[in-house]
Amino acid sequence: MMMNIEFGQIYVELDTDFDLPSLLLKRLREELDVLGKEISHFNRIFKNADFKLVFIISATRKTDELNIKGPNLVRKKPAAEFVIFIPYKEIVDFVDKVSYALPYVAKGVIFVFNKYKTDSSGVEDIVRNVIVEVRDEPEKFLRKS
C-alpha cells in the first residue's frame, strides 16, 4: 500500500465558496495518485506508507494570498490533513472557476510536498491537463456522480 491523496471542501465564510464538483476532484486525485509520491515523514509517524494525504479546499475573502494550514494528524484513519485557503474571487462560469482555483490547489500540494522534502514534479502538469480537460468537456465534470 502507499500514500493516497484525497480532496475535500469546507467553506466557513458565508457566500465564499468554489463548490468544485466531486467528479473534478476525483479526476485530480486519480491523476496525482499515479505519480506514486511518498512522504517519508508521515510514513514514520504512521509507521507505514498506507495513509491518506488529505487536502481540504476552502476559500477566504480575508487575504489575497494562498494560505496552507496543517497538518492535522488523524491517527485512526490514518491521515494527514491540510487546508488550502484560496483567495476568493466571485466567478460564475464553471471553466473560469476551475481555471482560477485549480492552480492554487496545485500550489498547495506542491507546498506540502516541498515542506516535507518530497519531489513535487508532475503536479503542475497534471493540474494543467485537468484544466484542459475541463475546457474541452466541461459537461463531463458537471454530471451528477
C-alpha positions in Angstrom: 0.0 0.0 0.0 1.0 3.6 -0.4 0.0 7.1 0.3 -3.2 8.2 -1.4 -4.3 11.7 -1.9 -7.9 12.9 -1.1 -9.7 16.2 -1.6 -12.5 17.7 0.4 -14.1 21.1 0.6 -15.2 23.1 3.6 -16.2 26.7 3.3 -16.7 28.6 6.5 -17.1 32.1 5.2 -20.7 32.9 4.1 -21.0 33.1 0.3 -17.4 32.3 -0.2 -17.0 29.0 -2.0 -15.9 27.4 -5.2 -18.1 24.3 -4.9 -15.9 22.2 -7.2 -17.7 19.1 -8.4 -16.7 15.8 -6.9 -16.1 14.3 -10.4 -13.4 17.0 -10.9 -11.7 16.3 -7.6 -11.9 12.6 -8.2 -10.1 13.0 -11.6 -7.5 15.2 -10.0 -6.9 12.7 -7.2 -6.6 9.8 -9.6 -4.0 11.6 -11.6 -2.0 12.7 -8.6 -2.0 9.2 -7.1 -0.5 7.9 -10.4 2.7 9.9 -9.5 3.3 7.5 -6.6 4.7 10.1 -4.3 5.7 9.2 -0.8 6.2 11.5 2.2 8.7 9.6 4.4 7.9 12.0 7.4 4.3 10.7 7.5 5.4 7.1 6.8 7.4 7.3 10.0 4.6 8.9 12.0 2.0 6.4 10.9 4.6 3.5 10.9 3.7 2.6 7.3 3.1 4.1 3.9 -0.7 3.3 3.9 -2.2 6.6 4.8 -4.2 9.4 3.2 -2.8 12.8 2.4 -6.0 15.0 2.6 -6.3 18.4 1.1 -9.3 20.3 2.2 -10.1 23.1 -0.2 -11.5 26.3 1.3 -11.8 30.0 0.3 -11.3 33.2 2.1 -12.0 36.9 1.5 -9.5 37.9 4.3 -6.4 37.7 2.1 -5.3 37.7 -1.5 -2.5 35.2 -0.7 -2.7 31.4 -0.7 -2.6 30.0 2.8 -2.0 26.4 3.8 -2.8 25.2 7.3 -1.8 21.8 8.8 -1.1 19.1 9.2 -3.9 17.8 11.3 -3.0 14.2 12.0 -5.8 11.7 12.3 -4.2 8.5 13.7 -7.3 6.3 13.5 -7.8 6.7 9.7 -4.6 7.3 9.4 -4.4 10.7 7.6 -2.5 13.9 7.4 -4.9 16.8 6.6 -4.0 20.2 5.2 -6.4 23.0 4.5 -5.7 25.1 1.3 -7.3 28.6 1.7 -7.7 30.1 -1.8 -8.2 33.8 -2.1 -11.9 34.1 -3.0 -12.9 35.7 -6.3 -16.5 35.6 -7.5 -16.6 33.6 -10.7 -19.8 32.4 -12.3 -18.5 30.5 -15.3 -17.6 26.9 -14.4 -14.5 26.7 -16.7 -13.2 30.1 -15.4 -13.8 29.0 -11.8 -11.8 25.8 -12.3 -9.1 27.7 -14.2 -8.7 30.0 -11.2 -9.0 27.6 -8.3 -7.0 24.5 -9.5 -3.6 26.3 -9.9 -4.0 27.3 -6.2 -4.7 23.7 -5.3 -1.6 22.7 -7.2 0.5 25.3 -5.3 -0.9 24.0 -2.1 0.0 20.4 -3.0 3.5 21.5 -4.1 4.0 23.5 -0.9 3.2 20.4 1.2 5.5 18.1 -0.9 8.3 20.7 -0.7 7.9 21.2 3.0 8.4 17.5 3.6 11.2 17.2 1.1 9.2 15.2 -1.5 9.7 15.7 -5.2 6.7 17.8 -6.5 7.4 17.3 -10.2 4.4 16.4 -12.2 1.8 18.2 -10.1 1.6 21.3 -12.2 1.4 19.3 -15.4 -1.4 17.2 -14.0 -3.4 20.3 -13.0 -2.8 21.9 -16.3 -4.0 18.8 -18.1 -7.2 18.6 -15.9 -7.9 22.2 -16.7 -7.6 21.5 -20.4 -10.0 18.5 -20.0 -12.5 20.8 -18.2 -12.2 23.4 -21.0 -12.7 20.7 -23.7 -15.6 18.9 -22.0 -17.0 20.8 -19.0 -20.2 18.8 -19.1 -18.2 15.6 -18.3 -17.4 17.1 -14.8 -20.8 18.6 -14.1 -22.8 15.4 -14.3 -24.0 14.1 -11.0 -21.9 11.2 -9.9 
